[in-house]
Amino acid sequence: MDLAELQQLIRNSKPEDFVINNILSNDCPHFKPEQLEHVRKSIAEVTGINIKDNEIYVVGSAKLGFGLHQKTKRDGEILPAFRPFNADSDIDIAFASAELFDMVWQEVSTFAFSQTRFPARINKLGDYLVYGWLRPDHFPRDTRLLNYDRWNDKVRSLGRDQLLGRRKISGALYRNVEFVTKYQARGINTCKKLLELS
């Protein structure tokens, strides 16, 4: 699908329908099914949790062929909205396993209860938890959490895997696919509003 077709589809679709039909569907132009299967099996192996096929999704520019939102890189460079997927793009993977989420959440909760301050403020982790999402960039940095670290370290190490094209892999951990759908639909709705203004 080219950019004009994608933008038209976003304009003409309800955000949740767009997500279900275009993001959570099996077709992915920049990440093959056997690559996703390799990720699924690798994560299952290190966590001991059987990640089912309907609990792992490629999202973002690798899925749609374009990064929909403006993004500011760490060096301050601003990447425009609707930029095409390219050699520098990462692969964003949403894990929607209640079993994996609960295991990591339990571990974070145990850590939080051990802190002197109550409630513990762990970056902005709790701000995202209410959306059914555990964001790796908001986990505590001053401790090791065994189950979380196994998952996160493996996701990050997959970026060095030749089968995956030695491309950066980013993972997000959701309680279930409903939360993935809601989060993605929110982003599509924002994108749709911007398209309607242009």
N, C-alpha and C positions, 0 to 999 in steps of 0.2 A: 504494500500500500504506500502510495506517495504522500507527501505532506498535505497537499490540497484535499485528498481523499480522507486522510485522518482528521483534519480540521472540520471537514463537513460532517463526518460521522460523529464527532464530539458535539457539534452544534445541534444535530438532529436526534441525539439519543438522550434518554434519561441517564444520569450518571451511573446509577447502579446497574442498569442494563448494559451500558458500555463496558463496565468492569467485568460483568459476568461473561459477556460475549467476546470481549477482546483482550482482557488481561488474564482472566482465570481460565480461558480456553487453552487447549493443548498446543496450538500453533505458535511457534516462536522462531522468528527468522534468524536470530543471532546466537542461539544456544540450542543445540540438538537434544532430542529426547535422551539419547545415551549419555550425554554430558550431565543432564539433570539427574538421571538415574545414578550416575557415578557419585554425585554430590549426596544424594539421598542415602545411598549405601555407606558412604564414608562417614556421614554424621551418625547413622544408626550404629555403626561399628564402634565409634568412640563414646557414644552416650549410652549404649545398651538399650536404646528405644527404637522400636520399629516405626520409622517415619513412613506413613502410607503415601501412595501416589497422590491422593487428594489432600495432602498436608504440606506440599512444597510447590512453590510457584515462582517462575521468573517474572519479575515486574520491571518497571522502568523502561529505559531506552532500549535495552536488549530485547524487550518484549514487543514494543511498539515501533521500534526503529528510530524514535526521536525522543529526546529529553524534553518533556512538556513545559517545565518550569525553569525560570532563570535561576542560576546557581552561582554562588560566589565561592571560588576556590580558596584554600588556605592562604595562598600567596596574594589574594586580593583580586585576581583576575575574575571578571564577570563573564559567565557563559550565558548566551541568550536562550530564551525559551524557544522551543521547536528546533533545537540543534540536532543534526543527524547523529545517530550512533556512529562512533568511529573507533580507531585503534586505541585511543586513550580512554574510552568509555569503560566503566566497570560493569559487572554483572550483579544486579540486585536480586536477591532471593528472599522470599517471604516464607518462613516456616510457620505453619499453622497447626501445630501439634499440641493438643491440650496436655498430653502426658509430659512432653518435653518442657512446655511452658511452666506447668505446675512444679516440676522437679527444680527448675531454676528459681522460680518464685519462692519456693520453700527455703531454698538456700539463701536467697537475698533477705528474706524475712528473718531467718535465724541470725544473720549478720546484723540486721537492723536492731533486733532485740538486744544484742550484746553491747550496743552503744550506750554511752551515758546519757545522751540527750534523747528525749522521747517527745514527740515522734522524731526519729532520725531523719535528717534531711540528706538524701544521697543524690547530689546533683539535681537533675530534673527527672529522675527515674520514676518517681511517683506520679508526676504530671502526665507521663505517657501510660503508666499502668492503668489509669482509669479508662483508657481507650483500648485496653486489652493488648498492649504492646510493650515489650521489654526492649528498649533501645540500647544496643551495646555501647554507644558513646556516652551513656549516662550511668554506667555501672561504676561502683567504687573502684578507685585505682590503687588504694593503699592496702588492699587485701587480695588474696587469691580465693576464688570460689570454685571449688573443684569441678562441679558439673557444668557451670557456666563457662569456665575456662576451657574445659574439654571441647565444648561446642564451639565457642568463639575462636579458640586457637586453631581448630580444624578448619572452620570456614575460612579464616585468614590464610592458612597454609595451602588451601586449594588453589589460591592464586598463583602458586608456583608449579601447579600440575600441568604437564605438557598436554594431557588429554583435554584440558579446559582452556588451552591456548595461552597459558601463562598470563592471564588477565586477572586484575583485581576482582575478588569476589566479596560482596558485602551481604551480610545476613541480618534479617530482622526477625524477631521471635514474637509471634502472635498467639493468643489463647486458642483461636479457631479461625476458620475461613470467614466467618461473619465479620470479625474485626478487620481482617484484611480487606474485605469488600467495602466496609464503611470508610476505612482510611483512604483507600484508592478512589472511592466515589467522591469523597470530599475534595481530593486533588483534581479530579475530572470536573467537578462542579466549578471550582475556582478557574480552571482553564476555560471552561465553557463561557463563564461570565466575561472573561477577558476577550475572548473571540467575538462575543456579541457586541462589545464596545468598539471593536475595530472595524 
